[in-house]
């Protein structure tokens, strides 16, 4: 782990490379890119506050966390501002990054002291894929893992156009209560997830779920799920809970919006990822 002075915030992430993100970063749209690795350093002791953004991107090297031929590299520098925005279901402290020549702007919403998420120009959460998400993790951790006091995400139960909703993604390994303790080995790097939520065709209320992960490739975990409200200082926040009848086997997700779910621990606090993976699932189209 990189030790940074208290006057700096260091964020790391590996994200997809959607066309909108390529355009935002000046990466050629026709360049084949599997993922982008980010490192953002925010300096807080200058006027104006400044940032350095280092990127590596390209084709993934099979069976490694790296890139073929080391990937391509870019570095941006500039200034940033923090603003509290309220727009639809997303309200929060937004970090707005502007490159020195004003050719590029990037926005992140602060989920907690240790978690941020990339935001679209129209103030929505960027949606990842089954490999990577758009959640950023603080490398010089702070002890405060509670949500930002300004954070307001999805504030009503999402309405989906189908009664079968699929989320997937990859996260760091973590001993979720839904797994047997023996399933998490010491050399585990990541967990793959495929979560299918079912709702009643007439009422749209939650019914059952199906879950496949790295640890149950040949079988499916099944059960019930429910919707509860309240997270941190926001009583209207929406939480999906797997296995509501069995708290010892429950898994909790904070609903960012209809497309993005953030894992919570048993105390309903954010889980923090690393430079390779975040604790986020993304809706599959």
N, C-alpha and C positions, 0 to 999 in steps of 0.2 A: 504494500500500500504506500502511496506517495504521501509524505507528510507536508502539509501546506500551512503557512502562517494563518492565524485567525482572520486576517484581513482578506483572505481569498476563499473562493468557493470553486472546487474542482468537480465538474460533472463528466461522467463517462457513459457511453452507450454504444450498442451496435444496433442499427436500424435497417429497415428495408430501404430500397432506393426507388420509390415511386417517381413517376415523371414529374409530379409537382415538386418533389424534394430535389430532384436533379436540377430542375430549372431554378429553384431557390438558391442552389449552391453553385450554379454555373458548370454543372457536369453535363456533357453532351447527352442529349436524350437518346441517341442511337447507340451509345456505349453500353455494352452488356455489363451490368453491375448486379451482383447478388446481394451485397449489403455494404453499409457504410459504418466505419468505426469513428466515433466522435470523442474528442477531449476538449472541453470548454473550461477555461480558467477565467473567472470573474475577479477582477481586482477592485477592492472597495475602499482603497485609501488614496485614490486619485480624484481629481476634479477636471473633467467629468470622469465617471467610472468607466473603466476600460475592460475589454475582453480579448482573449486569444483563442481562436478556434483552430484545432488541428484535425484534419480528416485523412483517413485512409479508406480507399474504396476499390472494388474490382470483383473479380471472380473468386469464389470461395475455394480454398485449397481443401480437397476432400479429406475428411477424418482429422482435420485440425481446425483451430479457431482462427487461422490466418488466411492470407490471400495468395493466389497464384502469382509467382514472380514478385512477391512483396506488395503488390497493389499499386495504386496511384495515390499521390499525396497532394494535399492543398493546405494552406494556412491562411486564415483571415484574421485581421485585427480591426478593432473599432471601439465604439462606445456603446453603452447600454443604459436604458432607463427602466425603472420599475413603475408600473401603473396598476391600479385596481380597476378592472373592467367588469361590466355586467352586460351580458348579451345573451338572451335566451336562457338556456339551461346551464351555461358556463359563466361563472363569475369567479374571479380570483386575481391574485397578484401576478401580473404578466411581466416577464423580463423581455424587453424589446431590444434586440441587437441590431446595430447599424454598422455596416462596414465603413471604413474611413472614407472611401470614395462615394459612399451612399448608393452603390450599385446593388447591394444586397441587404435584405432585412430578414431576420429570423425571430420568432416569438416562442416563448416557453411559458407554460402556466406552472406555478409553484404548487405542488400537491402537499408537500410538507417540507421541513428543513432539509430532508435528504432525497426527496423525489421531485422531479419535474417532468413535464410532458410537452412534446412539440405541438404547436397550435397552428392551424391553417390561417390564411389571411382573413377569412370570415369568422374567426374566433371559434373554431371547432377543434376537437381533438383529432389529430392525425390517426388513421387506422392502420395498424400493421398487418402482418400476415402470419402464417403458421410457423415461420422461422424466427422472426424478430418483431419487436414492437417499437414504438416511438417514445418509450419512457426512459428518462435519464436518471442515473443514480449518482449520488454524491460520494466521492472517493475519500474526502477528508470529513468523515461522518461527524454529525452533531448528535448529541444524546436525544434531542427532541425529535421523536418519530411521529408525533401527532400531526393531524392535518393543519395546513395554514389557516389562520383565523379568518382569512378572506375567502377561503375555498367554498364554492357552491357548484356542484356538478349536477348530474341528473336529479331533478327534484320531483319527478312524477314517474309512476311505473311505466316503463317503455311499452309501446304498442307495436307489435310486429305484424307484418302482413302474412305471415305463415305461422302454423302451430308447431313447427319443428325448427328450432334455432340452433345453429352450430357455432361454437367458438373453438379456436385452437391456438396453439402457441408453444413456445419452449421457455422454460424457466430454470433458474438454478435449482439444485437439489435442496429439498427441505423436508423434514419429517412431519408431513401433514398427518393428522390423526386418521385419515382415511386409509393410509398405508400401514402395513405391518412394519414394525421397527426393523425387522431383519431384511426388509427390501431395500433400505437405504444403505448402500455400501460406502466405505470411506473414500473411494476413488470416483464416486458419482460426480459427473460434471454438469449434467442437465437432465431435465425431465420434459418429455414431450406429452402434450395434452390434446385430447379431442373430447369436447364436452357438448352433448346434445341435450337441449332443454325442450320438453314437451309441454304444451298448454292445451287446455280444453278448447275444442273448436267453437263452442257456443259462448263460453264466458271469458275465454282467454286467460283463465286462472291457471297457475302452475299445477302440473300433474306429476310427471316423472322425469327422470334424467337418465342418460347413459354416459358413462365415462370410460375412456381408454387412455392409458398412460404408458410410459416406458416400462412400468412394473407390471402391467397386465395386458400385454400385447395380444395374447390369445384368448382373453376373456373380457367381459365387460362388467364394470361395477354399475349397479343400478340402484335406484332409490327414489325418494321424493325430494322435491325442493319447494322453497317458499320465498316470499318477499317480505322483508321487514324494513322499517324506517328508522333513521337516526344514526348519525356518525359524527363524532366530535362535537363541534359547536353547531352542526346543522341537523336539526331534527327532521328535515324533509329529505335527507339523503336516502338513496335506495340501496338496499343490500340484498343480494341473492344468497340464500343459504341452502346448501346441499345437506340432506339428512336432518331436517328440523326435529324429527322425533328421537334422534340419537345424538345429543350434543357431543358425546365422546368421539363421534365419527363425522362431525360437521366440517364443512369447508365454506368459508365466507368470501364473497366478492363485493366490493364497492362498485356500483354501476357508474362509470364515467359518463357514458351516454349509451344509446342503444347498440353501439358497435364495440365498445371498449369496456373490459372488466379488469379491476385491480384486485389482486389477492390480498386478503387480510389474514392475520394470525388469529389464534383462538381468543385473544383479547380484543379483537376487531381493531387492530392497528396495522398500518401499512407494512408490507414486507419489502425489503430493499434488495435489489439485484446487484449486478456487477457490470463490468465492461462488456461482457458477452451476452448476457440475457437479463431480462427484467421479469418481475412477477406480474405479468399482464397477459390477458387473452384477448384475441381480436375476432370479431364476427366474420364468419366465412360467407362470401356472397354465393 
